[in-house]
């Protein structure tokens, strides 16, 4: 069978798996949310009754709200309408916390903040981790390797939230260099101007530094392990016997072979930046997906929670699908296999 035909069938299988996993994930999220006792409408009306002694909302108005939020009818009827609305119209319904704004509109407003902050942080930590990991792996057994690897190994064992809290304490209170809340100062008018951009960068500096510190050690340790393995490969030993310079061996033979699996890991990491660091956004009151999800869960806003979770799942699945389709094109060994 020709390589082109093999790759075509490979791609078709991956796409079929993508569709199946996507459908199952959507269904699981729907039924999981319905397992939570009560619903946002009932909870809100009950709170009004407890606060005022009566409900200012009549039964007809309550039923109308239940219909708009997709809570009318049996569970199967809700599920059928839910699939139709999401898959055919890409409509997750109105948000309870920002009614009548649609849930996907809230997510799309918060998504650029999360992608910019967490995506940039992931790229920075990946770049530093891969380069430093390759260098310390190349210098295996040296004092530099021992010091840097020990520090990275120790940091990898510290819970992420402790590292975040330590970073905030150090750079916001002990050494007050950066602001700790919001994406920009309250008095700044958002717009494409220098004052706003500089203010946004100042507010994003500490969250970015926090994510880099948390993620850096993983990339360094994994890259170092790959580099040490490559140092014992026959092709590198042969290149050394040819008398090639150390810099050429490092860049053309070692770094290139460590980059491929790490690029795959980077693609997957970029796919999960949407849902990988909710804690960072919550701690810094950043207007991203993390804060929106917290408010939606607290108010039992089914539609917004489902929109956030399902869009997060979609980004992860798309990232993995792209990796599955691109890696065989990059690496001829996988393509021929």
BELVENRA-V762322 format. One record per run of one state. SS is the DSSP state (~ for helix, > for strand, _ for the rest). FROM is the first residue (numbers start at 1). TO is the last residue. If there is no record, write none. Layout:
SS_FROM_TO / SS_FROM_TO
//
This chain:
__1_2 / ~_3_35 / __36_39 / ~_40_52 / __53_58 / ~_59_68 / __69_74 / ~_75_89 / __90_93 / >_94_94 / __95_101 / >_102_102 / ~_103_138 / __139_142 / ~_143_156 / __157_159 / ~_160_174 / __175_193 / ~_194_231 / __232_233 / ~_234_241 / __242_245 / ~_246_271 / __272_272 / ~_273_276 / __277_277 / ~_278_283 / __284_288 / ~_289_298 / __299_301 / ~_302_330 / __331_331 / ~_332_336 / __337_337
//
